[in-house]
Amino acid sequence: MKAATGIALLGALLAEAAPTDDKRDVDTRFPYLGPAVPIGDWVDPTINGNGKGFPRLVEPPAVKPAGPKPKNNVNVIQLSYVPSGINLHYQTPFGLGAAPTVHWGTHAHKLHQTSRGSTNTYDRTPPCSEVAVTQCSQFFHNVQLPNLAPDTTYYYQIPAANGTTASQVLSFRTARVAGDTTPFTMAVLNDMGYTNAGGTYKQLLKAADEGLSFAWHGGDLSYADDWYSGILPCESDWPVCYNGSSTYLPKPNGTGPADIPVDDPSYADPLPAGEIADQGGAYGGDMSVLYESNWDLWQNWMSKVTMKIPYMVMLGNHEAACAEFDGPGNPLTAYLNSNITNGTAPETELTYYSCPPSQRNFTAYQNRFRMPGKETGGQTNFWYSYDYGLAHFISLDSETDFPYSPSYPFFRDLEGNETFPMENETYVTDAGPFGYINGSWKVNEAYEQYNWLKKDLASIDRTKTPWVIAMSHRPMYSSAVSSYQKNLRNAWQSLMLEYGVDAYLAGHIHWYERMYPLTANGSIDAASVLNNNTYLTNEGTSMTHLTNGMAGNVESHSTLPWNETLPITAYLDQSHYGFGKFAFLNATVATWSMVRGVDGSVGDEVTLIKKGANVTTSSGYGQHVQGRSSKWEQLGYN
């Protein structure tokens, strides 16, 4: 909802209802009172750095400028699927002066086809006029290449325009048509960012070079909102403290054993003079000290992958706004709410209006990617689906647009007879809804996302795409129990089981966790467990749940005290970074592997077999897990 329509809109919401057609935009009813450009470096509070504080990190752009002082440049190139075609997204610091254009064809030296598209932009903070040309994106161009032949290599080039340099001739391969039974492998990753992700990046790029079909990134992409980690003092309950001498993953006894290496050896180097021991340490291989520059850094870095294979994304909690929380002494509250540098505040008082307007309500995420929401009846980059050969893939929004979502829409902030929340009643990650809500916000059936999911599932032709895989950022189940998991289960689990979804993928928790096939009440479907690494798919009864939130990120790994997993967890890795590979071998067998970033080795593997398929494997494990649900039930978690 836009501010102009907010009062009338929210009057209706007092009855727990929302209109059918008005969707949430950035609200500016209260002024932003923080610094013109928030910078997470007290020693060097400049945009481009003066050499005294944390380094300003850079990555080469997607297109190398022809000269040493470019006026404009193509810094990011990303491919994504649209039905029967490809969307080619590219980013520049300044406008092109004309419609974005791509030359393309089936031969590298015969790019006889030309397609044009459209451009969108937003008033980012800081604007690209204040940042190095090759390290900033503010204009976002999308050109669709429709009606392409399936499973075919095409070549493309982005021509020069308004000071940019023409790209090299690049290539991509289109999706296989639904029903194509040729085996394929795709990548799944979550919770990446720039920090600790070097191994994941190396192995992902290697896989792309070796024929990986596409990548699917389930949220927490750049970790842009951790720009302020370097100004937050350490605290005992934070997983890591980068103090230049004793960085380690936390253990129950408070010490890091010798066999647990520092995530990144550069963190052991002394911090720049004057910088404090902190919760993120923007040092060396860490991250940028500006929100938008973290986006630029990560997208430039990833272009070697995203210009080569389609890179499908969805949102996570770290895409919502410029911040999620404050630290000891509340220095971020003082900085963003009152423009007090290196100060404190009595309480944490971060509100929706604490962030600059361009850093609220998933704005960067909405502009910096182009997913096929429109083409598949979904909602832009928030929820959508696509087919590839044997499989149908469903991307969902776990942050907004379902009852009790983690990010609140404004009507959940209301008190008494209010028709619009006061500033101090909002929270910094408030966002959405991005689809309609017809009726009570507490009822699944009122939400556009729910109704889209139901329609999408009902439309799947299982004779063409026997495999159906769904993903959102947050897990429904985990040994790390959290209240949001029940809300996700209540929102989507019954639909997924009804329509026979084979596996549900997630991240958010910064580890790798493979669970057994789980039924609607969270119990293990023991009859579907052939052995510890082989499950039967039991459509309508259970789903396999996989969490791989270990691609990297500045916040490091999640840890489970005393390593005590719940019975639902078959395998847990709390120390490696990496990503998942999903290989769809035929209509009845698919294999999931966890690839370790450190060396590309396989840390875990599970094979899914369609129930009733004529496949031989060792048996008897189902009897072994019978009755393991008792502890789960004791927790009152079903």
C-alpha positions in Angstrom: 0.0 0.0 0.0 1.2 3.5 -0.8 1.2 6.2 1.8 -1.5 8.1 0.0 -3.9 5.2 0.3 -2.8 4.0 3.7 -5.4 5.5 6.0 -8.4 4.4 4.1 -6.8 1.1 3.5 -6.0 0.3 7.1 -9.4 1.4 8.3 -10.7 -1.8 6.6 -8.0 -3.8 8.2 -9.4 -3.2 11.7 -11.8 -5.9 10.7 -8.8 -8.1 9.8 -9.3 -7.7 6.1 -7.4 -6.0 3.3 -8.5 -4.9 -0.2 -7.9 -7.0 -3.2 -5.8 -4.8 -5.5 -3.7 -2.4 -3.5 -0.2 -3.6 -2.7 2.5 -2.3 -0.4 5.0 0.4 -1.6 7.7 2.2 0.5 6.0 4.4 3.0 7.5 7.8 3.9 4.9 9.2 6.3 7.6 9.8 8.9 10.9 11.4 8.0 14.2 9.6 7.8 16.5 11.3 10.4 19.7 9.4 10.0 22.9 10.3 8.1 22.6 11.1 4.4 24.7 7.9 3.7 25.0 5.4 6.6 28.5 4.1 6.7 29.6 1.3 9.1 33.1 2.6 9.9 33.7 5.2 12.7 37.3 5.6 11.7 36.7 6.2 8.0 33.1 7.5 7.5 33.6 8.1 3.8 31.9 6.5 0.8 35.0 5.5 -1.1 37.4 5.2 1.8 40.4 7.3 2.8 42.7 4.4 3.7 42.4 4.8 7.5 39.7 2.4 8.4 38.2 -0.7 6.9 39.1 -1.4 3.3 36.6 -0.6 0.6 36.4 -3.9 -1.2 36.0 -4.1 -5.0 35.3 -6.8 -7.5 35.7 -6.6 -11.3 32.6 -5.7 -13.3 30.9 -8.1 -15.8 32.3 -6.1 -18.7 35.8 -4.7 -18.6 35.7 -1.0 -19.7 37.5 -0.2 -22.9 39.3 2.8 -21.3 40.8 3.7 -17.9 38.1 6.3 -17.0 34.7 5.0 -18.1 31.6 7.2 -17.9 29.3 4.3 -17.7 29.6 0.5 -17.6 27.8 -2.9 -17.6 28.7 -4.1 -14.1 26.4 -7.1 -13.7 24.8 -9.6 -16.1 22.3 -12.2 -14.9 20.3 -14.8 -16.7 17.0 -16.2 -15.6 14.3 -18.4 -17.1 11.0 -17.2 -18.5 8.6 -19.7 -20.1 10.1 -20.7 -23.5 12.9 -18.2 -23.2 15.4 -16.2 -21.2 15.4 -12.9 -19.4 18.7 -11.1 -19.7 19.2 -8.7 -16.9 22.1 -6.2 -16.8 23.0 -3.3 -14.6 24.7 0.0 -15.1 25.5 3.0 -12.9 23.8 5.4 -15.3 21.0 5.3 -17.9 21.5 4.1 -21.5 19.8 6.9 -23.3 17.7 4.3 -25.2 15.9 1.0 -24.6 18.3 -1.7 -23.4 19.2 -4.0 -26.3 20.7 -7.5 -26.8 22.0 -9.0 -30.1 21.7 -12.7 -30.2 21.7 -15.9 -32.3 22.6 -19.5 -32.5 26.1 -18.8 -33.8 28.7 -16.7 -32.0 29.6 -14.8 -35.2 26.1 -14.4 -36.5 24.1 -12.4 -33.9 21.4 -11.5 -36.4 18.5 -11.2 -33.9 17.9 -8.1 -31.8 15.6 -7.7 -28.8 14.9 -4.6 -26.7 13.5 -4.3 -23.2 12.9 -1.9 -20.4 14.7 -0.2 -17.5 13.9 0.4 -13.9 15.8 2.4 -11.3 15.4 3.6 -7.7 17.0 6.4 -5.6 19.7 4.3 -4.0 21.7 5.7 -1.1 24.4 6.7 -2.1 23.7 7.4 -5.8 26.2 6.1 -8.3 27.4 9.6 -9.0 29.3 9.3 -5.7 30.8 5.8 -6.3 33.3 4.4 -8.7 31.7 3.7 -12.0 32.6 0.0 -12.1 31.5 -0.6 -8.5 27.9 0.7 -8.6 24.6 -0.2 -10.2 21.5 2.1 -10.2 19.9 1.3 -13.6 18.5 -2.2 -14.1 17.7 -3.4 -17.6 15.7 -6.4 -18.6 15.6 -7.8 -22.1 13.5 -11.0 -22.8 14.5 -13.4 -25.6 11.2 -15.3 -26.2 10.2 -18.4 -28.1 13.6 -20.0 -28.0 14.3 -23.6 -29.0 14.7 -25.8 -25.9 18.0 -27.2 -24.8 19.8 -25.1 -27.3 23.0 -22.9 -26.9 22.5 -19.3 -27.9 25.0 -16.5 -28.1 24.5 -12.9 -27.1 26.1 -9.6 -26.8 25.1 -6.4 -25.0 26.0 -3.4 -27.3 27.6 -0.2 -26.1 25.3 2.6 -25.1 25.8 6.0 -23.5 29.4 5.4 -22.5 29.3 1.7 -21.8 31.6 -0.8 -23.4 30.0 -3.6 -25.4 30.1 -7.0 -23.7 32.1 -9.9 -25.1 30.0 -12.5 -26.9 28.6 -14.7 -24.2 26.4 -17.8 -24.3 23.7 -19.6 -22.4 21.7 -22.8 -22.8 17.9 -22.8 -22.7 15.8 -25.0 -20.4 14.7 -28.4 -21.5 11.1 -28.6 -22.2 8.8 -30.2 -19.7 8.7 -33.9 -20.4 12.3 -34.2 -21.7 13.7 -37.2 -19.8 17.3 -36.4 -20.3 19.1 -36.4 -16.9 20.3 -33.0 -15.5 21.9 -31.5 -12.5 21.2 -28.1 -10.9 22.6 -26.3 -7.8 20.8 -25.2 -4.7 22.3 -22.7 -2.3 21.2 -20.4 0.6 22.7 -17.8 2.9 25.8 -16.9 0.9 27.0 -13.3 0.9 30.6 -12.4 0.2 32.1 -13.6 3.5 33.2 -17.2 4.0 31.8 -18.0 0.6 35.0 -18.3 -1.4 34.9 -22.1 -1.4 31.3 -22.2 -2.4 31.9 -19.7 -5.2 34.9 -21.7 -6.5 33.0 -25.0 -6.6 29.8 -23.4 -8.0 31.8 -21.8 -10.9 33.6 -25.1 -11.5 30.2 -26.9 -11.7 28.9 -24.2 -14.1 31.9 -24.8 -16.4 31.2 -28.5 -16.2 27.6 -28.4 -17.4 25.5 -27.5 -14.4 22.0 -26.6 -15.8 21.2 -23.7 -13.5 21.4 -22.5 -9.9 18.6 -21.8 -7.5 19.4 -19.5 -4.6 16.9 -19.5 -1.7 17.5 -16.2 -0.1 20.0 -14.2 2.0 21.9 -13.4 -1.2 24.4 -10.6 -0.5 24.0 -9.9 3.2 23.9 -6.2 2.4 22.1 -5.5 5.7 25.2 -6.6 7.7 27.0 -3.4 6.5 27.1 -2.2 10.2 28.6 -5.4 11.7 32.0 -3.6 12.0 30.5 -1.0 14.4 28.7 -3.4 16.7 30.6 -4.3 19.8 31.0 -8.0 20.6 28.6 -9.7 22.9 28.7 -13.1 24.5 25.7 -14.6 22.7 26.8 -13.6 19.2 28.3 -16.5 17.2 31.5 -14.8 16.2 33.6 -11.9 17.4 36.3 -10.7 15.0 38.9 -9.2 17.3 42.1 -9.9 15.3 43.4 -12.6 17.6 40.8 -15.2 18.7 38.2 -15.7 16.1 36.4 -19.1 16.5 33.1 -20.8 16.2 31.5 -20.9 19.6 31.4 -24.1 21.7 29.4 -24.8 24.9 32.5 -24.3 27.0 33.3 -21.0 25.4 36.5 -22.1 23.7 37.3 -23.1 20.2 39.1 -26.5 20.0 42.3 -26.6 18.0 40.9 -28.7 15.2 38.2 -26.1 14.3 39.9 -23.6 11.9 39.2 -19.9 11.7 36.6 -19.5 8.9 38.9 -17.0 7.1 42.6 -16.7 8.1 42.5 -13.0 7.2 40.3 -12.4 10.3 43.4 -13.2 12.4 45.2 -10.2 11.1 45.1 -7.0 13.2 42.2 -4.7 12.7 42.9 -1.3 11.3 44.0 1.2 13.9 41.1 2.5 15.9 38.6 -0.1 14.9 36.9 -2.0 17.6 36.6 -5.8 18.1 33.2 -6.3 16.5 30.4 -8.7 15.3 31.5 -8.8 11.7 34.8 -7.2 11.3 34.6 -5.6 7.8 38.2 -6.5 7.1 40.0 -8.3 4.3 37.7 -10.9 2.8 34.7 -9.6 4.7 32.2 -7.1 3.3 31.4 -3.5 2.5 30.6 -0.9 5.1 27.7 0.5 2.9 24.4 -1.3 2.4 24.2 -0.7 -1.4 27.9 -1.4 -1.9 27.4 -4.9 -0.5 24.8 -5.5 -3.2 27.2 -4.2 -5.8 30.2 -6.2 -4.5 28.3 -9.5 -4.4 26.6 -9.1 -7.8 29.8 -8.1 -9.5 31.5 -11.1 -8.0 28.8 -13.5 -9.0 28.6 -12.3 -12.6 31.0 -15.0 -13.7 28.3 -17.5 -12.7 25.2 -15.5 -13.5 26.2 -14.6 -17.0 26.8 -18.2 -17.8 23.9 -20.1 -16.3 20.4 -19.0 -15.3 20.5 -17.9 -11.6 17.0 -18.2 -10.0 16.6 -16.3 -6.7 14.1 -15.8 -3.9 14.1 -13.5 -0.9 15.2 -14.1 2.6 15.2 -12.1 5.8 18.4 -10.3 4.9 16.8 -8.8 1.8 14.1 -6.9 3.8 15.8 -3.7 4.9 19.0 -2.0 5.9 19.1 -3.6 9.3 17.6 -6.4 11.5 18.8 -5.7 15.0 21.1 -3.5 17.1 24.0 -4.4 19.4 25.3 -3.6 22.9 24.7 0.1 23.7 22.4 0.4 20.7 24.8 2.4 18.5 22.7 1.7 15.4 19.6 3.2 16.9 21.7 6.4 17.8 23.1 6.5 14.3 20.1 5.8 12.1 17.4 7.6 14.3 19.4 10.6 15.4 22.5 10.8 13.2 24.8 10.4 16.3 28.1 8.8 15.2 29.7 6.3 17.6 27.1 6.9 20.2 24.6 5.0 22.3 20.9 4.9 23.0 19.0 3.7 26.1 17.0 1.2 24.2 16.8 -0.5 20.8 14.3 1.6 18.8 14.8 0.6 15.2 11.6 1.3 13.3 10.5 0.9 9.7 11.6 4.6 9.2 15.1 4.1 10.6 16.5 3.0 7.2 16.8 5.4 4.2 13.6 5.0 2.1 15.5 3.1 -0.7 16.6 0.5 1.9 13.2 -0.6 3.0 10.5 -3.1 1.9 12.8 -5.3 -0.2 13.4 -2.4 -2.6 16.9 -3.5 -3.7 15.8 -7.1 -4.1 12.8 -6.0 -6.3 15.0 -4.0 -8.6 18.2 -6.1 -8.8 16.6 -9.3 -10.2 14.0 -10.4 -12.7 12.2 -13.6 -12.0 9.2 -15.1 -13.9 6.5 -14.1 -11.4 4.5 -12.2 -14.0 4.8 -15.0 -16.6 3.7 -17.8 -14.2 0.8 -16.0 -12.5 2.9 -15.3 -9.4 4.2 -12.1 -7.9 7.4 -10.6 -9.6 10.4 -11.9 -7.6 8.4 -13.1 -4.6 6.7 -16.3 -5.8 6.9 -18.0 -9.1 7.5 -21.4 -10.7 9.2 -22.9 -13.7 9.8 -26.3 -15.5 13.0 -27.9 -16.5 12.8 -31.3 -18.1 11.7 -33.9 -15.5 11.0 -31.4 -12.7 8.7 -28.5 -11.7 10.3 -26.0 -9.3 8.3 -23.7 -7.0 9.8 -20.6 -5.3 7.9 -19.2 -2.3 8.1 -16.1 -0.1 8.7 -17.1 3.5 9.0 -13.5 4.8 5.7 -11.9 3.9 2.2 -12.8 2.5 1.0 -15.6 4.8 -0.5 -15.5 8.3 2.0 -14.5 11.0 4.8 -14.0 8.5 8.2 -12.9 10.0 8.0 -9.5 8.3 4.9 -7.7 9.5 2.6 -5.8 7.3 1.6 -2.5 8.9 -1.9 -3.7 9.9 -0.2 -6.1 12.4 1.4 -3.1 14.1 -1.9 -1.3 14.9 -3.1 -0.7 18.4 -6.6 0.2 19.6 -8.6 2.1 17.0 -5.6 3.2 14.9 -5.9 3.2 11.2 -2.2 3.6 10.7 0.6 2.6 13.0 2.7 5.3 14.8 6.4 5.4 14.0 7.4 3.7 17.3 4.9 0.9 16.7 6.6 -0.3 13.5 9.8 -2.4 13.2 12.7 -2.1 10.8 11.9 -5.3 8.9 8.2 -4.5 8.4 7.2 -5.2 4.7 4.5 -6.3 2.4 2.0 -7.5 1.6 3.0 -7.8 -2.0 -0.2 -9.7 -3.1 -3.8 -9.3 -2.2 -5.4 -10.4 1.1 -9.1 -11.1 0.7 -10.5 -11.4 4.2 -8.8 -12.0 7.5 -5.0 -11.8 7.6 -5.1 -14.9 9.9 -6.6 -17.2 7.3 -4.4 -18.9 4.6 -7.1 -18.9 2.0 -7.2 -15.0 2.1 -3.7 -14.7 0.6 -2.8 -14.4 -3.0 0.4 -16.4 -2.4 -1.6 -19.4 -1.0 -4.1 -19.3 -3.8 -1.4 -19.1 -6.4 0.4 -22.1 -4.9 -2.8 -24.1 -4.9 -3.5 -23.3 -8.5 0.1 -23.9 -9.5 0.2 -27.3 -7.8 -3.1 -28.3 -9.4 -1.9 -27.5 -12.9 1.2 -29.7 -12.8 1.3 -32.5 -15.3 3.1 -35.3 -13.5 3.4 -37.4 -16.7 5.7 -34.6 -17.9 7.3 -33.4 -14.7 7.1 -36.3 -12.2 9.4 -34.4 -9.8 8.0 -31.4 -7.9 10.4 -29.5 -5.7 9.5 -26.5 -3.5 11.7 -24.0 -1.8 11.5 -21.0 0.5 14.1 -19.4 2.6 13.0 -20.8 6.0 12.6 -24.5 6.9 9.4 -26.0 8.2 11.3 -28.4 10.5 14.7 -28.4 12.1 16.5 -29.6 15.2 16.9 -25.8 15.8 13.2 -25.3 16.7 11.7 -21.9 16.1 8.1 -20.5 16.2 8.2 -19.4 12.5 8.4 -23.1 11.5 4.9 -23.8 12.8 3.6 -20.8 10.9 5.2 -22.1 7.6 3.8 -25.5 8.1 0.3 -24.1 8.8 0.6 -22.0 5.6 1.7 -24.5 3.0 2.4 -28.0 4.3 -1.1 -29.4 3.8 -1.2 -28.2 0.2 2.2 -29.6 -0.6 1.3 -33.0 0.8 -2.0 -33.0 -0.9 -0.4 -32.5 -4.3 2.6 -34.7 -3.7 5.5 -32.4 -3.5 8.6 -34.6 -3.3 11.0 -32.3 -1.4 11.0 -29.0 0.4 14.3 -27.1 0.4 15.3 -24.2 2.7 18.1 -22.3 4.3 18.1 -19.6 7.0 19.8 -21.8 9.6 23.5 -21.6 8.9 24.3 -25.3 8.6 23.5 -28.3 6.5 20.7 -30.5 7.9 19.0 -33.5 6.1 15.8 -34.8 7.7 13.9 -38.0 7.2 10.7 -37.9 5.2 8.1 -36.3 7.5 4.3 -36.5 7.6 1.8 -33.8 8.3 2.3 -34.1 12.1 6.1 -34.1 11.9 6.6 -37.8 12.5 9.0 -39.8 10.5 7.5 -41.8 7.6 9.6 -44.8 8.6 8.2 -47.0 5.8 9.8 -44.6 3.3 13.3 -44.8 4.7 15.0 -47.7 3.0 18.4 -46.9 4.5 20.1 -43.8 5.9 20.8 -42.5 2.4 17.8 -43.8 0.4 14.2 -42.6 0.8 11.1 -43.4 -1.0 8.8 -40.5 -2.1 5.4 -41.1 -0.6 3.1 -38.6 -2.3 0.3 -37.4 -0.2 1.9 -38.8 3.0 5.3 -37.3 3.5 8.0 -35.0 2.1 11.8 -35.0 2.4 13.1 -31.8 4.1 16.6 -30.4 3.3 18.2 -27.3 4.8 21.4 -26.1 3.3 22.0 -22.6 4.7 25.8 -23.0 4.6 26.9 -21.2 1.4 28.9 -18.7 3.5 27.9 -15.3 5.1 29.5 -13.0 7.7 27.5 -14.5 10.6 29.3 -17.8 10.2 27.7 -21.2 11.2 24.8 -21.9 13.4 25.6 -24.4 16.1 23.4 -26.7 18.1 24.4 -26.8 21.9 25.8 -30.2 22.8 25.1 -31.4 19.2 21.8 -32.9 20.4 19.6 -33.3 17.3 16.0 -34.2 17.3 14.9 -37.6 16.0 13.8 -36.1 12.7 17.4 -35.2 11.7 19.3 -37.8 9.8 22.5 -35.8 9.2 23.8 -32.5 10.5 27.0 -30.6 9.4 27.8 -27.5 11.5 31.3 -26.8 10.2 31.5 -26.9 6.4 30.4 -24.3 3.8 29.1 -25.4 0.4 26.0 -25.9 -1.7 23.6 -28.7 -2.8 23.5 -30.5 -6.1 20.3 -32.1 -7.2 20.6 -34.6 -10.0 17.4 -35.8 -11.7 18.4 -39.1 -13.2 15.0 -40.2 -14.6 11.3 -40.2 -13.8 11.8 -42.3 -10.7 15.3 -41.6 -9.2 16.9 -38.3 -8.1 20.0 -37.8 -6.0 20.9 -34.9 -3.7 24.5 -34.2 -2.7 26.0 -31.7 -0.3 29.2 -30.3 -2.0 31.9 -29.0 0.4 33.4 -25.7 -0.7 36.8 -26.4 0.7 37.6 -29.2 -1.8 34.5 -30.1 -3.8 34.1 -33.4 -2.0 30.6 -34.8 -1.2 29.8 -34.5 2.5 26.4 -36.1 2.4 24.1 -37.7 -0.2 20.6 -39.0 -0.3 18.7 -40.8 -3.2 15.0 -40.3 -3.6 13.1 -43.1 -5.4 9.5 -42.9 -6.5 7.4 -45.3 -4.6 6.6 -48.3 -6.7 9.7 -47.9 -8.9 11.6 -51.1 -9.7 14.8 -50.1 -8.0 16.9 -52.5 -5.8 18.5 -51.2 -2.6 19.3 -52.4 0.8 16.3 -52.4 3.2 15.4 -52.7 6.8 16.2 -49.1 7.9 12.5 -48.3 8.1 12.3 -50.6 11.1 15.3 -48.9 12.7 13.6 -45.5 12.8 10.2 -46.7 13.9 9.2 -45.0 17.1 11.8 -42.2 16.8 9.0 -39.6 16.8 8.3 -39.9 20.5 10.8 -37.2 21.5 9.4 -34.9 18.8 5.9 -35.4 20.3 7.1 -34.7 23.8 8.2 -31.3 22.6 4.7 -30.5 21.6 6.0 -29.7 18.1 3.4 -31.5 16.0 
